[in-house]
Amino acid sequence: MCRFISIAVEDEPEAKRLFGGYSLWKNENKSFISAVDIKFKTLWVTDGHCSCDLYSYPYDPIAEAEKYRKKFSKSKYRKKGWTSDKVEREVEFILSRKSREKGGLSDSLFFSLQNYVKVIGRCYFHLGWYTGDQNKQGINILESSEKCLSSGSVESSEIKEDVLYKFI
């Protein structure tokens, strides 16, 4: 199970040049191919094996704190004498040391997408979670969205999973 990014481009050689730090390989997912313009070449974008490291959920301090409260409230900590005050101090300490990621698409990949759109003009983009073979599993598209990526009005943190984007 992994996250994969699909793109559809008009100029594959230029895409490979502009996405130089990433692996681009042929996307044979019939579901994605049928969702984009027939003139476009479909590709997977990865940083090696999959695209999991290229997207992160926005930081949620409440959910993060609850996760640690649950962990430190287990019996093994109570047996060591941890009180609810000690748990709260530990949660505060851990959260103070964690980075506050804004979430969304990695900035470097987003920059590559912006450059591609500025040079070529448009592309399709989809980010999805696959439980099996990503070439055989249908893609989940909750909505379609056309965004003007070249104008700078879209930020990497605005990119969501299961949306088919047409970047212009």
Backbone torsions as a table, in degrees:
resi	resn	phi	psi	omega
1	MET	NA	123.3	-178.4
2	CYS	-150.1	162.7	174.0
3	ARG	-92.6	138.0	176.9
4	PHE	-132.4	146.1	176.8
5	ILE	-108.1	128.1	175.7
6	SER	-108.4	137.3	171.1
7	ILE	-130.5	153.3	173.1
8	ALA	-125.2	124.5	-172.8
9	VAL	-126.4	153.4	176.9
10	GLU	-84.1	-29.9	-174.8
11	ASP	-126.1	93.2	-176.3
12	GLU	-63.5	-45.1	178.4
13	PRO	-59.2	-39.9	179.5
14	GLU	-68.5	-37.0	176.9
15	ALA	-61.8	-44.2	-179.8
16	LYS	-64.2	-32.2	177.5
17	ARG	-72.3	-45.9	-176.1
18	LEU	-75.6	-22.8	176.3
19	PHE	-102.6	38.3	-172.1
20	GLY	-51.8	-33.6	-177.4
21	GLY	-86.7	4.0	-175.9
22	TYR	-120.9	158.2	173.4
23	SER	-87.0	126.2	174.7
24	LEU	-118.7	123.2	178.8
25	TRP	-139.8	159.5	-171.5
26	LYS	-57.5	129.3	178.4
27	ASN	-99.7	115.6	-178.9
28	GLU	-107.1	20.3	179.9
29	ASN	-73.2	110.5	-175.2
30	LYS	-61.7	-32.6	179.6
31	SER	-64.9	-42.7	178.0
32	PHE	-71.1	-44.0	-179.3
33	ILE	-57.2	-41.2	-178.5
34	SER	-73.6	-16.0	-178.0
35	ALA	-88.6	-10.3	-176.4
36	VAL	-117.6	166.7	178.7
37	ASP	-58.3	137.0	-175.9
38	ILE	-62.5	-23.0	-178.3
39	LYS	-76.1	-10.9	-174.4
40	PHE	-90.5	146.1	173.8
41	LYS	-90.5	133.0	-177.2
42	THR	-100.2	134.3	-176.3
43	LEU	-137.2	154.0	167.9
44	TRP	-93.5	143.5	174.7
45	VAL	-117.2	120.4	179.1
46	THR	-137.0	169.6	171.4
47	ASP	-105.9	24.3	-179.5
48	GLY	149.0	-94.1	-177.4
49	HIS	-87.9	-46.0	-176.3
50	CYS	-143.6	-168.8	-178.0
51	SER	-113.1	14.6	-175.5
52	CYS	-56.9	-38.8	-177.1
53	ASP	-80.1	-3.0	-177.0
54	LEU	-95.2	0.0	-179.7
55	TYR	-144.7	139.8	175.3
56	SER	-138.3	148.8	177.0
57	TYR	-72.7	148.7	177.6
58	PRO	-59.9	146.9	179.5
59	TYR	-66.3	127.5	178.9
60	ASP	-121.9	99.1	-174.6
61	PRO	-63.1	-31.1	-179.8
62	ILE	-68.7	-47.4	179.0
63	ALA	-64.7	-39.3	-179.9
64	GLU	-64.1	-44.3	179.2
65	ALA	-63.0	-42.1	-179.4
66	GLU	-64.1	-38.1	178.2
67	LYS	-59.6	-45.2	-179.6
68	TYR	-72.8	-35.9	176.1
69	ARG	-59.5	-43.9	179.5
70	LYS	-62.8	-43.9	-179.8
71	LYS	-61.5	-47.9	-174.7
72	PHE	-81.9	-3.2	176.9
73	SER	-94.5	3.4	179.9
74	LYS	-69.3	159.5	-174.6
75	SER	-59.5	-33.4	-178.8
76	LYS	-62.4	-31.2	177.1
77	TYR	-79.1	-37.2	177.5
78	ARG	-63.6	-38.1	178.4
79	LYS	-63.9	-27.1	178.3
80	LYS	-85.0	0.7	176.3
81	GLY	92.8	15.0	-179.9
82	TRP	-72.3	126.8	175.9
83	THR	-97.4	172.7	178.0
84	SER	-63.5	-32.2	177.0
85	ASP	-65.7	-42.1	178.8
86	LYS	-64.1	-41.5	178.2
87	VAL	-59.8	-46.1	-179.5
88	GLU	-63.2	-40.6	178.0
89	ARG	-63.2	-42.5	180.0
90	GLU	-65.5	-42.1	177.7
91	VAL	-61.4	-46.9	178.1
92	GLU	-59.4	-42.5	179.9
93	PHE	-62.4	-47.7	-178.7
94	ILE	-63.1	-45.8	-178.7
95	LEU	-65.4	-30.4	179.1
96	SER	-69.9	-21.5	-177.7
97	ARG	-96.7	-13.9	-177.9
98	LYS	-79.9	146.2	176.4
99	SER	-73.3	151.5	-179.4
100	ARG	-102.4	80.6	-179.8
101	GLU	-71.4	138.9	178.9
102	LYS	-76.0	-18.7	-179.2
103	GLY	82.5	173.7	179.7
104	GLY	98.1	-162.5	-178.6
105	LEU	-72.9	145.2	178.7
106	SER	-59.0	142.6	-177.3
107	ASP	-60.3	-38.9	-177.9
108	SER	-67.9	-39.2	177.1
109	LEU	-68.5	-40.3	178.0
110	PHE	-60.0	-41.7	177.8
111	PHE	-61.8	-41.0	177.5
112	SER	-63.0	-41.6	177.0
113	LEU	-61.5	-46.3	179.1
114	GLN	-58.8	-44.6	-180.0
115	ASN	-62.8	-43.0	179.2
116	TYR	-59.3	-47.2	-178.3
117	VAL	-64.7	-37.7	178.3
118	LYS	-65.5	-37.9	-176.8
119	VAL	-81.5	-45.8	-172.5
120	ILE	-99.1	-38.1	176.0
121	GLY	122.5	-35.3	-179.4
122	ARG	-167.5	158.2	173.9
123	CYS	-161.6	163.4	173.7
124	TYR	-103.6	153.4	-176.3
125	PHE	-147.2	135.5	174.5
126	HIS	-144.2	137.5	177.8
127	LEU	-119.4	122.0	-177.0
128	GLY	-144.8	162.6	179.1
129	TRP	-102.2	129.4	-177.9
130	TYR	-119.1	132.0	-179.4
131	THR	-97.2	-10.1	179.5
132	GLY	-140.3	-144.9	179.1
133	ASP	-67.4	116.5	-175.6
134	GLN	-66.5	-18.8	177.0
135	ASN	-81.5	-18.7	-177.1
136	LYS	-105.3	-30.1	-177.8
137	GLN	-74.6	134.8	176.5
138	GLY	-65.7	150.2	178.9
139	ILE	-87.8	148.5	178.3
140	ASN	-95.8	115.1	178.2
141	ILE	-117.1	107.5	178.6
142	LEU	-80.8	-29.1	177.5
143	GLU	-160.0	163.3	173.4
144	SER	-115.1	144.3	-176.2
145	SER	-146.2	133.0	174.1
146	GLU	-102.6	124.9	-177.3
147	LYS	-128.0	141.0	175.7
148	CYS	-87.3	92.0	-175.0
149	LEU	-75.5	-31.5	-175.3
150	SER	-72.9	-17.3	-177.4
151	SER	-80.5	-14.6	-177.9
152	GLY	84.0	7.5	-178.5
153	SER	-84.6	-5.7	179.1
154	VAL	-112.9	137.1	177.5
155	GLU	-108.6	156.9	-178.5
156	SER	-59.8	-30.1	-178.8
157	SER	-72.2	-13.0	-179.9
158	GLU	-85.4	-10.9	-178.2
159	ILE	-77.2	126.9	-175.2
160	LYS	-118.0	160.7	175.2
161	GLU	-73.0	154.9	173.4
162	ASP	60.7	27.9	173.2
163	VAL	-117.5	131.0	174.5
164	LEU	-90.1	111.8	-179.3
165	TYR	-97.2	140.6	166.0
166	LYS	-114.3	109.1	-179.1
167	PHE	-91.4	130.3	178.0
168	ILE	-124.6	NA	NA
